Amino acid sequence: MNKKVTIPIVVGITIIILGIIVGIIATYNQESEISKSNDEINLENKTSGNPIIDEKLNEIEREKNENDFQPAKREWITSGPFSIDRSKYLIGEKIFLLIAELDPNEKGQVVFLRPQNETHYTVHQTIPFDGMKKTAFNFYTDVRLSQQLGTCSIEDIVGEWTVVFRGTDYENLKFEFINEILPGEEDSFIEPVC
C-alpha cells in the first residue's frame, strides 16, 4: 500500500478512537454527578431514625425560620430636626434617632423617658446636642435589662415612651415598646435582673 494513503487513514482512525474515549469519560462524569445529586436529595428527605438527631434538625429548622424575621417598615416620626424610625418597637429592637439640620444656636438634650406608672416617667437615656458643633448626626440606642437603669424585667420596658428635647420648643415624640421580643433576643430578656 502507498505510504501517502496509509498515514491519513491511521490519523483518522486515531482521531475517531480518541473521540470515543473522550465521549465515554464525559458520559461517566455526568452520570456520576447526577448520582451524587440524587444521593444528596435523598438524604434531605430522610430522617435519621434517631429522635435526638431528628429533634436537633427540627431545632435548626425553627431557628432558620426565626432568622427570617423582617423588621417593620420605618415610618419616621418627626419633631423639628429630630426623628425616630418607628412608632412601635419589639423588645430588643434598636431605636434609630436621626438629627438633621440643627440650627447652630440650638443646644440641649434628647431625653428618652420610660413609663414608671400611669402618670410618671423615668429618665432612661440622655443624648446631648449642640448645633455649633454638629448640625446633623445619627444615634442608635437600645433598651436592655439593667439593674442600674431600673429596667429589671420586660414589664419595665413595655409601654408608651416619650422623647423630650430639652432646651428647645419642639414637641415631644411618643413611641411604644410592645410586649413581644425580637427573634434571637429571647435569652437576653428571660430572667429579671433585680
Summary of the structure (lengths in Angstrom):
residues: 194
radius of gyration: 33.3
end to end distance: 105.1
largest distance: 114.7
contacts: 452
relative contact order: 0.14
helix: 34%
strand: 30%
